[in-house]
Amino acid sequence: MVKSCCVPGCTTGNALYVKQQKSSGLRNKSLFKPPKNAELFAKWVKAIPRKDKVLSESSYVCELHFEEDDVLIYDETILLDGTVNIIKRIRPLLKTGAVPCIFPNLPFNSTKHNNKRKPPTERFLYIGKNKSKLIPYLKENLNQLEKPDSKWMFELKDDEVELVRWNRGSSKKITISNDLIVKIFFSDIEILFDHIINTILLSMNETNELLKYIHSLIECKGIMTTENNITRRSITCKGYVEIRLGQRGPKSNYCFDCRVARKKMADSLRKKVLKLENKIQEK
């Protein structure tokens, strides 16, 4: 039986997704079955915005829809000397009580929410299958794009539209080509999102939703920045950090894999310092 994510708009587990992951050398995202606890199961049903199919015990939801800290990829053990021993799990584990809450790529006809109908002057144009009209329409109606803040700038080019945000030496950029293919760049480095790869925008509303989502992300600072201003990152660095729903307090500037790598580097440095101090004391 083929296991695939039941969240609308998610491709995790389908044949094309598995083929793309295999050809790219990437691991398949983990799929989790709904909890057996009736109360928690009801929370999953309520959280997943799907009206055409009810979540069942045989359904699966992939890790992309959970908060980063809810998916346990590593086991951490504190050793007697205070160092943290980190071992990667063979199979990621879902934290007890976790509820799916991230749905970035929903088809607009899948949501359970009843959106109020807006007056004609407030509604966005839906292009549908006539894709060739969106770029000219987008260029002529940039004022309809909802800037998340005043730092976002829109630039028109012959072959694409650029939505750019500059902030203290870093930048976020969304490019929409004439064939409506979307690419995302953080500080000129292309970021590959599993749910955005080869995405084709079909409406102004979808463009606004994408802009809002990219604005909400924090650029990962990597493991460290060298004297030459080169950022070292974990091999599996996503390039960004998602702000979790309901999160309070300071936000992390590092993705999970870079945080783990930074811990390992700090532990290694601490061991070297202790070893050096012991040698000095022996003398």
C-alpha positions as CSV (number, residue, x, y, z in Angstrom):
1,M,0.0,0.0,0.0
2,V,1.3,3.4,-1.0
3,K,1.7,5.8,1.9
4,S,1.1,9.4,1.1
5,C,0.2,12.6,3.1
6,C,-3.5,13.3,3.3
7,V,-3.1,17.1,3.7
8,P,-4.6,18.9,0.7
9,G,-1.9,20.2,-1.7
10,C,0.9,18.1,-0.2
11,T,2.7,15.7,-2.5
12,T,4.7,13.8,0.1
13,G,4.6,10.0,-0.6
14,N,3.2,10.1,-4.1
15,A,5.1,8.4,-6.9
16,L,6.4,11.6,-8.5
17,Y,7.6,12.9,-5.1
18,V,9.4,9.7,-4.3
19,K,11.1,9.7,-7.7
20,Q,12.2,13.3,-7.3
21,Q,13.6,12.7,-3.8
22,K,15.5,9.6,-5.0
23,S,17.0,11.4,-8.0
24,S,18.0,14.3,-5.8
25,G,19.6,12.1,-3.1
26,L,17.2,13.5,-0.5
27,R,15.4,11.4,2.2
28,N,11.7,11.1,2.0
29,K,9.8,13.1,4.6
30,S,8.5,11.0,7.5
31,L,4.8,10.1,7.6
32,F,2.9,9.8,10.8
33,K,-0.4,8.0,11.6
34,P,-3.0,9.9,13.6
35,P,-3.0,9.3,17.4
36,K,-5.1,6.6,19.0
37,N,-6.1,8.9,21.8
38,A,-9.7,10.1,20.9
39,E,-9.2,13.6,22.2
40,L,-6.0,14.2,20.4
41,F,-7.4,12.5,17.2
42,A,-10.3,15.0,17.3
43,K,-7.7,17.9,17.4
44,W,-6.0,16.5,14.3
45,V,-9.3,16.3,12.5
46,K,-10.2,19.9,13.4
47,A,-6.7,21.1,12.5
48,I,-6.4,19.6,9.0
49,P,-8.4,21.9,6.6
50,R,-10.0,19.2,4.5
51,K,-13.7,19.1,3.7
52,D,-13.8,16.4,1.0
53,K,-12.4,13.6,3.1
54,V,-12.4,12.9,6.8
55,L,-9.2,11.9,8.6
56,S,-9.2,8.2,9.4
57,E,-6.9,5.8,11.4
58,S,-5.3,4.6,8.2
59,S,-4.4,8.2,7.0
60,Y,-0.9,9.7,7.2
61,V,0.3,13.2,7.8
62,C,3.9,14.1,6.9
63,E,6.4,16.0,9.0
64,L,6.1,19.2,7.0
65,H,2.9,20.0,8.8
66,F,4.3,19.9,12.3
67,E,6.3,22.4,14.3
68,E,10.0,21.8,13.9
69,D,10.4,20.8,17.6
70,D,7.6,18.3,17.4
71,V,9.5,16.0,15.0
72,L,12.3,14.3,17.0
73,I,15.1,13.5,14.5
74,Y,17.9,13.2,17.1
75,D,18.3,11.6,20.5
76,E,20.3,13.7,22.9
77,T,22.0,12.3,25.9
78,I,24.0,14.3,28.5
79,L,27.2,12.4,29.4
80,L,28.8,12.5,32.9
81,D,31.3,15.2,31.8
82,G,28.5,17.5,30.7
83,T,28.9,17.1,27.0
84,V,25.8,16.4,24.8
85,N,25.9,13.2,22.8
86,I,23.7,13.5,19.7
87,I,22.6,10.5,17.7
88,K,20.4,10.7,14.6
89,R,17.4,8.4,14.8
90,I,16.8,5.8,12.1
91,R,13.2,6.9,12.0
92,P,12.0,10.3,13.2
93,L,9.6,10.3,16.1
94,L,6.6,12.5,16.6
95,K,6.5,14.2,20.0
96,T,3.6,13.1,22.2
97,G,0.7,15.6,21.9
98,A,1.8,17.1,18.7
99,V,-0.9,18.5,16.4
100,P,-0.4,19.4,12.7
101,C,-0.5,23.2,12.3
102,I,1.5,24.2,9.2
103,F,-0.4,24.1,5.9
104,P,1.5,26.3,3.4
105,N,0.3,25.0,0.1
106,L,-3.4,24.5,0.4
107,P,-5.7,24.5,-2.6
108,F,-8.2,27.3,-2.1
109,N,-11.1,24.9,-2.5
110,S,-9.9,22.6,0.4
111,T,-10.3,24.8,3.4
112,K,-13.0,24.3,5.9
113,H,-13.4,27.9,6.6
114,N,-16.3,29.9,5.2
115,N,-14.7,33.0,3.7
116,K,-17.0,35.9,3.4
117,R,-17.5,37.0,-0.2
118,K,-15.8,40.4,-0.9
119,P,-17.3,43.1,-3.0
120,P,-16.1,43.0,-6.7
121,T,-13.6,45.9,-6.2
122,E,-11.9,44.0,-3.4
123,R,-11.7,40.5,-5.0
124,F,-8.6,39.3,-6.8
125,L,-8.6,38.2,-10.3
126,Y,-8.4,34.4,-10.7
127,I,-6.6,33.4,-13.9
128,G,-7.4,29.7,-13.9
129,K,-6.0,27.9,-17.0
130,N,-5.3,31.1,-18.9
131,K,-1.8,31.4,-17.4
132,S,-0.4,33.8,-20.0
133,K,-2.5,36.7,-18.6
134,L,-1.2,36.7,-15.0
135,I,2.2,38.3,-15.6
136,P,0.7,41.3,-17.6
137,Y,-2.0,41.6,-15.0
138,L,0.5,41.4,-12.2
139,K,2.7,44.0,-13.8
140,E,-0.3,46.3,-14.2
141,N,-1.8,45.8,-10.8
142,L,1.2,45.6,-8.4
143,N,-0.8,47.9,-6.1
144,Q,-3.0,44.9,-5.4
145,L,-0.1,42.9,-3.9
146,E,-0.3,43.2,-0.1
147,K,3.1,44.2,1.2
148,P,3.7,42.5,4.6
149,D,5.8,45.6,5.5
150,S,7.2,48.7,3.9
151,K,10.6,47.1,3.2
152,W,9.2,44.9,0.3
153,M,10.0,46.4,-3.1
154,F,8.5,45.2,-6.5
155,E,10.6,45.3,-9.6
156,L,9.4,44.7,-13.2
157,K,11.7,43.0,-15.7
158,D,11.2,41.9,-19.3
159,D,11.1,38.2,-18.4
160,E,10.0,38.2,-14.7
161,V,8.6,40.0,-11.7
162,E,10.8,40.4,-8.6
163,L,9.5,40.9,-5.1
164,V,12.5,41.8,-2.9
165,R,13.0,42.7,0.8
166,W,16.3,44.1,2.0
167,N,17.2,44.1,5.6
168,R,20.7,44.7,7.3
169,G,22.8,43.0,4.7
170,S,20.4,40.2,4.0
171,S,17.6,39.8,1.5
172,K,14.6,37.8,0.5
173,K,13.6,37.6,-3.1
174,I,10.7,36.0,-5.0
175,T,11.0,35.8,-8.7
176,I,8.0,34.9,-10.9
177,S,9.0,34.1,-14.5
178,N,6.8,34.7,-17.6
179,D,5.8,31.0,-17.4
180,L,4.8,31.6,-13.8
181,I,7.5,29.4,-12.2
182,V,8.4,30.6,-8.7
183,K,11.9,30.8,-7.3
184,I,12.9,31.9,-3.8
185,F,16.3,33.4,-2.8
186,F,17.6,34.3,0.6
187,S,20.7,36.5,0.3
188,D,21.1,35.4,-3.4
189,I,21.1,31.7,-2.4
190,E,18.2,29.8,-4.0
191,I,16.1,28.0,-1.3
192,L,14.3,24.9,-2.3
193,F,11.0,24.3,-0.6
194,D,9.5,20.8,-1.0
195,H,6.0,22.3,-1.3
196,I,7.0,25.2,-3.6
197,I,9.3,23.4,-6.1
198,N,7.9,24.0,-9.6
199,T,4.9,25.8,-8.2
200,I,2.9,27.7,-10.7
201,L,0.9,30.7,-9.5
202,L,-2.6,31.0,-10.8
203,S,-4.0,34.0,-9.1
204,M,-3.2,37.3,-7.3
205,N,-4.5,35.8,-4.1
206,E,-1.9,32.9,-4.4
207,T,0.8,35.5,-5.0
208,N,-0.2,37.3,-1.8
209,E,-0.3,34.1,0.2
210,L,3.2,33.2,-1.0
211,L,4.5,36.7,-0.2
212,K,3.1,36.5,3.3
213,Y,4.6,33.0,3.9
214,I,8.1,34.0,2.7
215,H,7.9,37.1,4.8
216,S,7.2,35.0,7.9
217,L,10.4,33.0,7.5
218,I,13.7,33.8,9.3
219,E,16.9,33.4,7.3
220,C,19.2,30.8,9.0
221,K,22.5,32.2,10.1
222,G,24.3,28.9,9.6
223,I,26.9,27.4,11.9
224,M,29.3,30.4,11.9
225,T,30.5,33.3,9.7
226,T,34.2,33.4,8.9
227,E,36.5,36.5,8.8
228,N,35.9,36.6,5.1
229,N,32.2,37.0,5.7
230,I,31.5,33.5,4.4
231,T,28.7,31.6,6.1
232,R,29.3,28.0,7.0
233,R,26.2,25.8,7.1
234,S,25.2,22.3,7.9
235,I,25.0,20.1,4.8
236,T,21.3,19.7,5.5
237,C,20.6,23.3,6.3
238,K,17.2,24.4,5.0
239,G,18.3,28.0,4.7
240,Y,15.4,29.3,6.8
241,V,13.6,29.0,10.1
242,E,9.8,28.8,10.4
243,I,8.1,30.7,13.2
244,R,5.9,28.3,15.1
245,L,2.3,29.1,15.7
246,G,1.8,30.6,19.2
247,Q,5.6,30.9,19.7
248,R,6.5,33.4,22.3
249,G,9.8,34.9,23.3
250,P,13.0,35.3,21.2
251,K,13.0,33.6,17.8
252,S,15.9,31.3,16.8
253,N,18.1,32.4,13.9
254,Y,19.3,28.9,13.2
255,C,17.6,25.9,11.6
256,F,17.6,22.7,13.6
257,D,20.4,21.1,11.7
258,C,22.7,24.1,12.1
259,R,21.8,24.3,15.8
260,V,22.9,20.7,16.2
261,A,26.1,21.4,14.3
262,R,26.8,24.4,16.5
263,K,26.4,22.3,19.6
264,K,28.8,19.7,18.3
265,M,31.3,22.4,17.4
266,A,31.0,24.0,20.9
267,D,31.4,20.6,22.6
268,S,34.5,19.9,20.5
269,L,36.0,23.3,21.3
270,R,35.3,22.8,25.0
271,K,37.0,19.4,25.0
272,K,40.1,20.9,23.3
273,V,40.2,23.7,25.9
274,L,39.9,21.2,28.8
275,K,42.6,19.1,27.3
276,L,44.9,22.1,26.9
277,E,44.2,23.2,30.5
278,N,45.0,19.7,31.8
279,K,48.3,19.7,29.9
280,I,49.2,23.0,31.4
281,Q,48.4,21.8,34.9
282,E,50.5,18.7,34.4
283,K,53.5,20.8,33.6
